[in-house]
Amino acid sequence: MARSGITVEIQGAARLRARLEDLDEAIVQALQKAVKEAAEAVQSDTRRDVAKDTGNLARKVDVKLTDDGLTANVGWHDAEDFYAHFLEAGTRRAPAQPALGPALEAERARYRGRLTEEVRRVLR
């Protein structure tokens, strides 16, 4: 299946990957939960703000978790959604109507706090 080229990758604990085996399972689960919540927040904000013509892009923005739930790819994963790129970036004739980028930026401000809170909850 071809990719549309419009995805955002959110990585949780990138600096800790090599040391994940040393971490307590409860902490790893807390990190996985924070990554999933962050990805779902980006998905939700994107659905809310994406241009709605047929509603296809709002319905099909998706989260795919990999790396045992420590990496989330948020975006449009189907080839038929290629036009999402044109909405995000704009064209010579149409201005950009970004939704995924602003959703990612909004979550970027919350992400560290989300991770910290989940780990603190486990350590209490």
N, C-alpha and C positions, 0 to 999 in steps of 0.2 A: 504494500500500500504506500503510495506516495504521500509525502508530508506537505502541508500547506506552507510551512516555514514561519508560522506565527505561533510561537510558544514562549513561555517565560519559565526559566528553571529556578526553583527556590531550593537551595541546599541547606540542610540542617547539619550543624556540627562538622562543617567541612574540615576544619583544623583538627578535629578529634577522630576522624575516620581511622587513622592508623592505630589509635589507642582504644577503639570501641570495645575490643575484646577485654580490656582491663576495667571497663566501666561496669558498674552494677546494672543488672537487667532492668531494674526499675527506672534508672536514669535514662537508659536507652529508650525505654517505652515513653518516658516523659518527652524526650526529644522528638520521637516519632509523632506523638500527639501534637506537639507544637508545630511541627512541619505541616502536618495534615490540616490543622486549624488555619495556619497562615495561607496555605494553598486554597482552602475553601473560602477564605475571606477575599482573596484575589479573584476567585471564580465568581463569587457573589457580586462584588463591586463591578466586575466586567459585565456580568449579565445585566445589571441595573443600568449601566451607562453605554453599552454598545448601541450603535445606530440600529433602529428597529424598522426594517422594511417588511420583510416576511417573518421576522422573529427567529430565523434559522440560527444566526450566530449567537443569539442569547440562549437558545436551547442547547446548542452544541459546544459551548465553551466547556472544557472538561479538565479534570485533574487526573494525572497518571502518576502514581507513586512508584518509585524504584529504589534501589539500594536499601532494601529492607525498611522502606518507609522514611528514609532520611533525605530523599530527593523527591521533589514534586515538580512535574512539568505541567504547567497550566497553559491552556490555549486551545487552538483548533487543530485537531490531529488528522482530520480527513481531507483528502485531496480536493474534494468538491467545495471545501470552504476556503479555497485559495484567495478569494476576494477579500478576506479579512485583512490581509496585508495592505490592500489598497485603501481600506478604511483607516487603518492604523497610521499609515505613512503618508497617505494622500497621493495624488497623481498630478500631472501637469494641469489637468482640467478640474480636478476636484480637491478641495482642501482636506487635510487630515482630520479625521474624527476619532482620535484615539480613545480607547477604553481600557485595553489591557495594560498599556504602559502606565497610565495614571493610577490604575488599581495596584500595580506593583509598587509604585512609589509610595502610595498611601500605606501599604502593608510594610514596606521597608522601615518606616518610622516606628511601627509597632512590633516588629519581628524579634528584636533583641529582648524586649520586655516579655514577650510571649514565651520565649525560650527560658529566660531567667525564672519566670514565675512557675513554669512547669517543673523545672529542676528543684527549685526551692520547696515546692509542694511535696516532692518526694523526700527531700532531705529533712523535713520537719519531724 
